[in-house]
Amino acid sequence: MSNPNTQPSNNTTEIGYTAPPTVARYMASKARMRLIKGPQGSGKSSGSVMMFLKEMQEQEPDWDGKRRTRYLVVRNTMPQLRLTTIKTFLDWIPDGTLGDWRETEKTYRFRFNDVESEVIFLALDTAEDVAKLLSLEATSTYFNEFREIASEIYEGMTRRVGRYPSKKGGPGPTTYGIWADTNP
């Protein structure tokens, strides 16, 4: 995706991102569940962040011409989210570039071209945290460090994706699923 005004690809020149070959294949996959595993520094997290821009531009527009999506980003604890996942996200997509970061909500709201999207960061660590997902409607979810995620959380999340945007205003979610990265 060379620029938010163009069709998505795996090359971001405006943001300065070019996906390594394995990450490019991961990003190009249309599977409802995508997982990439590799060593530290292999570009997994960066590619996962770029996946948001790719997915939100591939969503079919609602009847009013807006491409609406809602994403969840999951890591075990809020300190892990703050120290790693959010820092990586904001390093690639700084506050004010394509939208705005809302610290108290742990949400980035995208507004560019015909895209209106939000990325919500959640700490989910135990099976009891599945209750936090009740009634939550999302387009897709990104699990950072998937090997640390309880299977109950993953199972609960499978029932929360593909539920936004509503079909009352357009086609509903046309590209959705779960993507994840992890170290070996």
N, C-alpha and C positions, 0 to 999 in steps of 0.2 A: 504494500500500500504506500505508494510514493507520496500521497497527499490525501487528506480527507475528501477532496473533491473528485477523486478518481476511483476507478474500480479497485477493490482490494487485491493485493498480491502479497508476497512474502518479503518485499523489499521496501523499506521505509526510508526515503531519502530526506524528507522534511523532518522527521523525528530522528533520523540518523541510525536506522536499524536495518541490518541485512541478516536474515536468518541463516544459520549454518545448515548444511544439507539435511541432517536428521531432524532438526527443529522445523525446517521448511516442510518436510513430509508430515510431521505431526500437525502442523498448522493447516495443511491442505486436506487432512482427513475429514470426511463427512460423517464418520461414525458417531453414534450418540454418546459413547464413552471412549475418550482418548486419553492415553497415559503415556508419558515419556519418562524414562528412567536413565540417568547418566551421572557422571562424576560432577563434583563441584566445578563451577566455571565453564560448563559445557553449553550454557545459554538456555537451559530449560525454563527458568523463571522469567527471563526476558521475553522469550517466545510466548510464554503463557500470557504475559501482560499484553503483548501485541495482538494476541488472539481476540481480545475485547474489541479492538478497532476493526479487525477483520469481520467478526461476527455481527457487530452492530450495523455495519454497512451492507452486509448481505441480507439482513432482515427485510422482508417485503414491507413497503409502506402501508400505513393505515389509510383509510379512505380520504383523510385530510392531507395526505402526502408526507406525513411524519413517520420515520422509522423509530419505533419505540421498543426499548428492551430494558430488562432489569437483570443484573448479574449479582451473584453472591460469590464472595471470596472467603474461603474457610481455611483457618489454621487452628491449632489446638488452643492457644491461649492469646489473650490480648497483648501481653508483652512480646510474644513471638510475632504477632501481626505487626506491632509497632516497630520492632527492631529489624525486621527482615522484609516481610511481604509488602507492607505499605511503603517502606522506603524505596524498594525496587520499583513499585508502581509509580510513585511520584517522581522518581529519578527519570523514568521514561516519559511520563505524561505529567509534567509539572502543573501545579495549581495555576489556572488562568490560561492554559494553552488551548484546550478544547472544551473547557468547562471549569467548574470550580470544586475544590476540596472543602468538605464540611467536617471539620475535626470532631465536633461533639457527636455527630451522627455516624462518624467513620464511613462517610459516603462521598464518592466523587460523582458529580452530576455533569454529564456531557451535554453540550449544546453546540452543534456545528452543522452547517449545511441543513440537511433534512433529518438529522439524527437528534433524538432526545432519549437519553439513556442514563441509568444510574448503576453504579457499582457499589455494593454494600459489603463491608468487611465484617465478618462474624468470627468470634472465638467459640469453637465447639470442641469439647474434649472428651466427654463421657456419654454413655448411652442416655443418661438423664437429660443431656442437652438437646436431644431430639425434640423435646417439647418446645424449644425455641422456634422450631420450624413450622409449628401448627398454623395453618391458614396463610402461610407465606407463599406468594406467587412469584415465580422467577422464570426468566427465559433460560438461563444456563448457570452453572456453578463451576468455579475453579477451586480445586483443592490443592493447596501448596503443601508440599511434604506429605504426600498421600499415605506413605507407610505408617505415619503417626495417627491416622484417622481411624476411629473405632468403626467397625463394620456396621453397627447400628446407625451411625450418623450417615454413612454412605447410603444405606438402604432407605433411610428417612428422606434423604435428599432426592433420591430417584423419583419420589412422588411429588416433589416441589418444582421441578424443572418442566419446561414446556407448558407453563400455565400463564405466562405473560408475554405479550399483551393480550387483552381480552378479544374474543372474536366479535364482540358487539360493535367495535369500531373499525374492523378490518379483518384481514385474513388470520389473525392470531399469530402465534410464534411460528415462523417458517424456517428458522435455523435455531436449533436448541440442543442442549445435552449437558454433559459433564466432561470437563477436561481436568487433568491432574498431572503434577510433576512430582518426582521423588528422587532421592539419592539411592544408590544401591545398598 
